């Protein structure tokens, strides 16, 4: 447990927390823009009630994402000073662009979005919501660009000091893996939010509360999942081809492919195995002949570079990459099954009445977060032992003379602080979800808009609603 390993654990711990909240708010901001657009078109009060319900959840999640992001950025100076020194001329501007073009945009319009409902016109408030949603997507653009450059670097030169200096900013920003990773990440964020919305709706329907709101949310979640999940599978396939072209060792680790197959035998698809990195083999392997080459190269006799083609010190840890990838893909298959089964039930008119399907949605609601983490572990662990792929090793990027005890103590402090802060935040989100969407007062209430809205406050009503409350809760109880 030296300083290098502890620094990697600390960064992995912090980024694992951080990625969950921005990914959720990326999808949630676009969902809020859609809800407000529907309210403007129809003036249906139910859309307005849904908007304020999800706005509370967005505000809390956004705040936790900002807190975790600030903590993560500190580590570039404390734990990874050499990386900041050698790659700062490229990574620094990219991250600064994210602040200038995205974070300022979000911060400017977030206040209008949260507190300006009675202060500005309907059109201006909708514009603010759209700007916040746009800001989350722009933020994703720059963050993924910076991370993708570390995966597939180009457009740089290395000076006499060993520093990376920019030569072509277009090549840096739009590096070879960037388009595929951006599409994959945005779709992952949208699907994660979709599953939360659908799972929440199914939970309300199973309890027999908020029937009208839950039915509307569930139908939109099903429609979106039916579109986004197949697109994600396509984006993942294209991303895999790109990984095979630019990061062949990572692809070999994903497939635990140690040695070349016999000529003409193609590449098998390993469904399950226990990779033995020391022995360069897979124990208890279950594989389908040739299917790997068909999926990974789109050729019946397709082959990929084996791990044995590079020295052992150039290989990433195979087991975590191998299993994390299969967790992500397995959950993706379940998401596709869920979307197709829901479409079939919708067509038959049993979508809101099928207990098994509603329970399926409930159990699937957190899987977007799990798949998101699994995918990031594949990306980040799979590029080891490099932090800038093929150019700067992780062991060379850590801060010099940093004490392992200092890293361990800060890691423990982070863990304790996160347990308190995010534990409280998640508890509050649970309270908001328990209450659910409630009737909002009309915009022209007495007071003339002098009192701002309280977007983070819980409604003044019991959390545990009776099964047959006044909002038609008993309509779907069977």
Protein Blocks (a to p, Z undefined) as FASTA:
>chain_A
ZZklmmmmmmmmmmmmmmmmmmmmmmmmmmmmmmmmmmmmnopaklmmmmmmmmmmmmmm
mmmmmmmmmmmmmmmmmmmmmlmmmmmmmmmmmmmmmmmmmmmmmmmmmmmmmmmmmmmc
fklmmmmmmmmmmmmmmmmmmmmmmmmmmmmgghiacdfkopacdfblmlmmmgfklmmm
mmmmmmmmmmmmmmmmmmmmmmmmmnopaklmmmmmmmmmmmmmmmmmmmmmmmmmmmmm
mmmmmmmmlmmmmnopabccdehkapaddfbdcddfklopaehiacdehklmmmmnopak
bccddfklpcfklpccfklmmmmmmmmmmmmmmmmmmmmmmmmmmmnopmmmmmklmmmm
mmmmmmmmmmmmmmmmmmmmmmpcbfbghkacfklmpcehiafklmmmmmmmmmmmmmmm
mmmmmmmmmmmmmnopaddddfkbghehmaccdfkbccdddfbdcfklcnopmmmpZZ
